[in-house]
Amino acid sequence: MEQHMYPPASRELAEKRRELAPEIEEAFRAFSKKAFADSALPSKMKELIAVAVAHTTQCPDCIRGHTLLALRKGATEQEIMEAIWVAAEMRAGGAYAHSNIALDVMNQARAKAGDT
């Protein structure tokens, strides 16, 4: 993936984001901290989930950041790769499941063609 598609993260951009909406920035950071805290799910598992979700949403910065955080939380490279494979299966599974829509349209078109 080409790096120039996205502006590189910088202190200036972070400061501008904070300057334009400081209360929302603060709320987002608090929400993120709470969402990734140990609770019913340990934070390591939450980071593995984030790695998988980042791959399905295709967010390069999220992939980098959450992969690093997963490693820091004690995830192994094998666990991270398995999380990525789960994401790949879910992404492919969505296309498989949604094929029912196309099959339904084809059935309707065939039925309509038979009626005329």
C-alpha positions as CSV (number, residue, x, y, z in Angstrom):
1,M,0.0,0.0,0.0
2,E,1.3,3.4,-0.9
3,Q,2.2,5.6,2.0
4,H,1.4,8.8,0.2
5,M,-2.3,8.0,0.2
6,Y,-2.5,9.2,3.7
7,P,-0.7,12.2,5.3
8,P,1.8,11.0,7.9
9,A,0.8,11.4,11.5
10,S,2.4,14.5,13.0
11,R,2.4,16.5,16.2
12,E,1.0,19.4,14.2
13,L,-2.0,17.5,12.9
14,A,-2.7,16.1,16.4
15,E,-2.5,19.6,17.9
16,K,-4.8,20.9,15.2
17,R,-7.3,18.2,15.8
18,R,-7.2,18.9,19.5
19,E,-7.5,22.6,18.9
20,L,-10.6,22.3,16.7
21,A,-12.5,20.1,19.1
22,P,-10.8,19.8,22.4
23,E,-13.8,18.4,24.4
24,I,-14.5,15.7,21.8
25,E,-10.8,14.8,21.6
26,E,-10.7,14.4,25.4
27,A,-13.9,12.3,25.4
28,F,-12.5,10.1,22.6
29,R,-9.3,9.5,24.5
30,A,-11.2,8.6,27.7
31,F,-13.5,6.3,25.7
32,S,-10.5,4.6,24.1
33,K,-8.7,4.1,27.4
34,K,-11.8,2.6,28.9
35,A,-12.6,0.4,25.9
36,F,-9.1,-1.2,26.0
37,A,-8.8,-1.5,29.8
38,D,-8.8,-5.0,31.3
39,S,-12.4,-5.9,32.2
40,A,-14.4,-9.0,31.1
41,L,-11.9,-9.3,28.3
42,P,-8.2,-8.8,29.0
43,S,-6.5,-5.9,27.2
44,K,-4.4,-8.3,25.2
45,M,-7.5,-9.9,23.7
46,K,-9.0,-6.5,23.0
47,E,-5.8,-5.5,21.1
48,L,-6.0,-8.8,19.1
49,I,-9.7,-7.9,18.2
50,A,-8.5,-4.4,17.2
51,V,-5.9,-5.9,14.9
52,A,-8.5,-8.0,13.2
53,V,-11.0,-5.1,13.0
54,A,-8.2,-2.8,11.6
55,H,-7.7,-5.3,8.8
56,T,-11.3,-5.4,7.9
57,T,-11.6,-1.6,8.0
58,Q,-8.3,-1.4,6.2
59,C,-6.9,1.3,8.3
60,P,-3.1,1.3,7.9
61,D,-2.4,3.5,11.0
62,C,-4.8,1.3,13.1
63,I,-3.0,-1.9,11.9
64,R,0.4,-0.5,12.8
65,G,-0.7,0.9,16.2
66,H,-2.8,-2.0,17.4
67,T,-0.2,-4.6,16.2
68,L,2.4,-2.8,18.2
69,L,0.1,-2.5,21.2
70,A,-0.8,-6.2,20.9
71,L,2.8,-7.1,21.0
72,R,3.4,-4.9,24.1
73,K,0.4,-6.5,25.8
74,G,2.1,-9.9,25.3
75,A,0.5,-11.2,22.1
76,T,2.6,-13.5,20.1
77,E,3.2,-13.1,16.4
78,Q,1.2,-16.3,15.8
79,E,-1.7,-14.9,17.8
80,I,-1.6,-11.7,15.8
81,M,-1.5,-13.6,12.5
82,E,-4.4,-15.8,13.6
83,A,-6.4,-12.7,14.4
84,I,-5.7,-11.4,10.9
85,W,-6.8,-14.8,9.4
86,V,-10.1,-14.5,11.3
87,A,-10.6,-11.0,9.9
88,A,-9.9,-12.4,6.4
89,E,-12.4,-15.1,6.9
90,M,-15.0,-12.7,8.2
91,R,-14.4,-10.3,5.3
92,A,-14.8,-13.2,2.8
93,G,-17.7,-14.5,4.8
94,G,-19.6,-11.3,4.3
95,A,-19.4,-11.7,0.5
96,Y,-20.5,-15.3,0.8
97,A,-23.5,-14.4,3.0
98,H,-24.5,-11.4,0.9
99,S,-24.4,-13.6,-2.2
100,N,-28.0,-14.5,-1.1
101,I,-29.0,-11.0,-2.3
102,A,-27.7,-11.6,-5.8
103,L,-29.2,-15.1,-5.8
104,D,-32.6,-13.6,-4.8
105,V,-32.4,-10.9,-7.6
106,M,-31.5,-13.6,-10.1
107,N,-34.5,-15.7,-9.0
108,Q,-36.8,-12.7,-9.2
109,A,-35.5,-11.8,-12.7
110,R,-35.8,-15.3,-13.9
111,A,-39.4,-15.5,-12.5
112,K,-40.3,-12.2,-14.1
113,A,-38.8,-13.3,-17.4
114,G,-40.9,-16.4,-17.3
115,D,-44.1,-14.3,-16.7
116,T,-43.6,-12.1,-19.8
